[in-house]
Structures are given as C-alpha cells and as structure tokens.
C-alpha cells in the first residue's frame, strides 16, 4: 500500500540537525563525545552546526574563528572514517546574520563545503557595539527594555527576512527565540505580519524551518511557537528537527515528543 504525502511524518526524529561543541566557547564536550552520544541514542544522522559570525563587536566571543573551522573539518573527517558505518555525520554552520557584514559572511561561507547552513541572528547593533539578542545578561536586557522590546523584535524579524532573501542558507533556526529572556515577551500584530512575510521568503528560497527542541526547557514547547509551525505546515515548508545541544547528553533531546506534538498541529 502506498502512503500518501499527507500521511508522511512531518519530521524524522532519527536525525538531529543542530548540535554544538566546546569549539563555540559556550558549550561543553568534544565532537567525538557528541557522536558517541548520538549513536547511543540510536540516531541515524547528526549535523554539527557550529557558530559563525562576522564583524561582531561583542566582549564575549561565542563563535568559531577560521582556525577553529579548519580543525572542525579535520576532526569531522576523522570521525566520519571512524564512525561512518554507524551514523551519518554532517558538518554544517549556524551563520549569525549581521546586515553590515554581508560581504564578509559570503566570503566565510565560501571557504568550506558545508552540509547545512543554518540561519540565525544573535546580535543587535547599538552604537559602536553589539548586544546578544538571546542572552540573559543584565546589560543586554536593560538595553533592549530601554530601546523598546517591540522595536527590537521588529528589527530582529526584519534582519532575518533580509538574510533569507540575500544569502544562500538551508534552514532557518529557532525563529522566535530572539529576546527569549525578556519577561512577558509578546509578539504583536505587526510582528505576526512580519513572521508571515518571513515564512513566505523561506518557502520561496526552498529552505526548511527548524523545530528547535531546546524550547521545551525554556518554555515547555519548541521554538518556534505553535501557530508559526502550523502556518509553515500549511505553506508546505519542510521541517527540520534540531536539539541545539550544548552538552553531549542533549543530542536528540525531546525528539520522542515531536511526532505527536506536530501531528496535533496539522
């Protein structure tokens, strides 16, 4: 019996598309430890999606430099040779969009054969420096509150849409995670309209939307919100599961919840 497209699972929970390691400076564990953890959990594939930024002025580096990426690919190939019969190991990048650095970002993206290019936007420029949109540091939260959360969110969504339209990426990561540490954050009608425009751009570019299961720890459900996922499903946008693991034990976290969770949103 042939299974119709509507009966196909929305995601493949045997494939983790978003994993970090100690190389990003805010995670723990070696690449090999993540591979071993993924094998122990029965995953068929995992994608390292290490952080890349360009021309960000921020006192706490949370991304890889070129020397780190050189090691990343050497070690990735060693692990493929060692574990390739047990699991598919993919080497990708989570590119943080900086609208002032498009040339530099294109150059960086062209230096390696990425298996996946995730798109995020982690930093907001104010004056001569940047502030982390996903941080819980007091200085960042106080600045965003003083500027106005609605304005910061609107800028964040505009930057993501601009990035989708101007750069070659494969998956949009944790769409609504910006300002996740601001108290009582709300997306207003303008933001919702921006998100619809963003999703339309994602569809036009043939990208996937990440279902980021780290959200279960932050708010009891994945990133992005239910209504965004439902809209993406109706639009025919592919979904990609990612744990956003920053510890080996987080690989594939909550993936067992995804089939039923997403089925309820159809």
N, C-alpha and C positions, 0 to 999 in steps of 0.2 A: 504494500500500500504506500502511495506517495504522500508525504507530509506536505501540506500547503505552507506557503510562506508565512501566513498568519499564525501557524502552529509552531513555527520555529522559535527556539528560545531567544530572548532579546539580548542576552549576553552569554558568553562562555565562561563559567566560573572556574575553569581549569587554567585560565590564562590571566596572570597578573601583569597589567600594563604600566605600572608606576611604582618603582622601587628606588630608594636612595641608599647610600652607604656613607661611611665615615669621610669619604672624599669631599662631601659638601660642607663639612665642618660643623654641621648641627645634627648629624645622625651618628649612630654607632654601628660597628660591625663591618667586617671585610666583605668584598664581593663574594668570596667563596662561602662565607657563612650564610649569606642570603640564598645562594644557590642550594646549599645543603638543606636549609630550612624549607625551601620551595619543594624540593624532592621529597622530604619527609611528609609534607602536607599533600603529596600526590598531584601537584600541579604539572601540567604538560608544557607550559611555557611561562617565562617571566621576562619582563623588559626593565632593564636598568634605565632610569630616566633622570640622569644627574643634572644638576642646575647649571645653567649658563646665563650670564648677564653681560652687558656691555655698557661701559661709561657710566656706571652707577657710583655715586659718591655717598658712601654709607660706611660708618666706622666698624661694622661687624660683618666681615665677608662671609657669605653663606652660599658660595658658588665655586665652581672649579675654574682654575686657570688653564692655559693651554698645556703646560707641563703635566697637569693632573689628567687631562684628557688623553695625552699620549700614553700615560701609564694605564688608564682606563681601558683603552683598546688593546694594549698588550695583554693585560690581565684577563680581559674578556675573551680573547682568543685562546689563552691558556685554559681557561675554564671550559670553553666550548670543546677543546680537544679532550679534556679530562672527563666531562660530564655529558657530552653531547648525545650519548645514546640513552640518557635518562630524562633529559629535559632540553627544550629549545631555549637557548639563551640569546636574548636580543639586546643590542646596545643602542640606546636612544638618548635623547636630551630633552630636558624641560627648559625651554627658552623663555626667559623673562623679558617681556616686551618693554623697550624704552623708546618712545617716539623720537627722541633726539639722537638715536644711535642706529638707525635702520641700516646704514652702510656697514657699520661695524658688525652688526648682527648677521647680515648676509655673508660677510667675509668669514665669520666664525662658523656659520652653518655649512659653508662650502669646504671646510677643511677636513671633514670626516664623512664616511659613508653611514649615516645614521639609519637604523632600522625603524625608528619612530621619532617624530619631532612633536613634542607636547608644547602647547602654548599656554603661558600664564602671564600675569602681570603682577609683580610683587611690590613694586616701588612707585611712590608718588613724589614728584619733584616739588619742593617748596623752597624758593630762594636758591641758594647755591648748593643744596644737598638734597638727598632723597630720604624718604621715610618708608618703612616697611608696612605695607597695607595688611599683611597677615600676622603682624607681630602683636604681642600683648605688652610691649614695653610702654611704660607710662608716658614717655616723651612723645611717642607716636600717637597714642590715643588722645592725649591732651591737644596735640596739634590738630588732628582731624576734627575733634569736637569744636575747636575754635574756628576752623575754616567753615565747618558745617558738613555734617555727615551726608546729607542729600547731595551736595555739590561734589564731594569726594567720590561717592558711589557713581554718580553720573559720569564723572571723568574716567573712573575705572572702567566702566562699561564701554565708553567711547573708545578708550585705548584698545580694549580687546577687539572691538569691531574693526578698528583701523588695522590692527595686526593681522586679523583673519584675511582681510582684503589685500594686504600688501606683502605678506610673507608666505612662503610655502611650508605649511605645517600639516600634521596628520590628525591631531586630536586636541580638542580644547579641554584643558584641565580645570577641575574644581571651579566651575564658572562663577558661583555666587559665594565663594569663600572670602572675598575681599571684606575687610573690616569685621571679620568674624568675632573679634573680641570686643567690639563696641557693645555696650549694654543696650538691650531692647532695640536692636537694629531692625529697620523695616524697609522694604522695597516699595516705593510709592508707584503711582500710575505711570509717571514718566519713566521710571526705571523699568517697569514691566514692558513698556513700549520699546525701550532700548534693547531689552533682552530678546524680544521678538525679532527685531532687526538683526541682532547678533546671530540668532539661530538661523535666520534666513541666509545670512552670509556664510555660516558654517555649511549649510546644505549646498549652496551654490559652489562652494570650494571643494566639496566632496570629503569634508572632514568628519571625524567621529566626535561624539560628546562623551567625555569621561564620566562614569559613575564612580565617584571617589568615596570609598567606604570609610575613610578616616572620619567622615562626618558623623558616623554612628557614635563615636566617642565625644565629639563636640556638642552634638545637638539631638542625637537619637535617630537620625536618618542621614542618608548620604548627601554629599554635595553633587549636583545642585538640588534645589527644592523640588518637591513632588510635581508641582504644576509645570515646572520647566522640563522635567523629564517627560511628563505626559505630552507636552507640546512637541518635544523632539520626536517622540514615538509617532505621533500623528503626522509629522512632517517627513517621516521616513529617514531620519538621521540615525546612522549606526551608533550603538552604544558600546563603550569600551570600559570594562571594569579595571579599577586601579586601587590598590591598598594605600598608596602614598606611604609605604613602610619606611620608617626611620630606625627600626630595630629588626633584626632577623626574624624574631617571633611575630612581627606584624605582617609578614608576607601572606597575602590571601585572606587577611582578616575580614570576617563577616561575609565572606563570599557565599557561604551556605545560605544566607538570608536573601540573597539577590533574586533568585528565580521567583519566589513567592511575592517578594516585595514589588518587583517590576510587573508581574502579572496583574497585580491588583490595580496598577496604574493604567492599564490598557483600556 
